[in-house]
């Protein structure tokens, strides 16, 4: 299992480099999830500064403002369904829950592996094998799971998202494209962010009128290998169910 878990660790890094987040699958959850989702069902109105993007669509949005508005909308939306697909045919999907500091999720990969992250804990499961809980000084499998958790903290938290978007050296510019994605009207913005030390060849974020991300398209070249991926965000603020697996 250790070798395959190491491969999952590498794939998680690649997903973060391509999309700016380790993608997040459904698992049973709590009544608190339903209460929070119900309270956030109505999208929060953007602040006056964030609304400028709508009134002056052709004006490039400063990276700092774009990051602040988008991440604030994400944490207010709180819950979302994520799905990621890559050019090699692999995918993963499932719900995520954003707090001010962390992103909880339950991840299922196309090869059958699973990952659950809640707060500062993580559980990893190779297809057909039992769950393993991450532990810094534990067994090899526990250490790999702990490393995946550390990578998750560095790539999938709201502060990590904010860092990616703020790092664009050209700001964020509307391409002129606007269309419905998952039933929501969104506009495409492109920038040049730095993610885990790399600047993607192409990075586009589609956001709706409430500043919530709806899609991220990216192409990144690392070590001479070019990878492309697409991550979609749907069903914002709907009930999600995430809980720790039984080990």
Order of alpha helices (4+ residues) and beta strands (2+ residues): alpha-alpha-alpha-alpha-beta-beta-beta-beta-beta-beta-alpha-alpha-beta-beta-beta-beta-beta-beta-beta
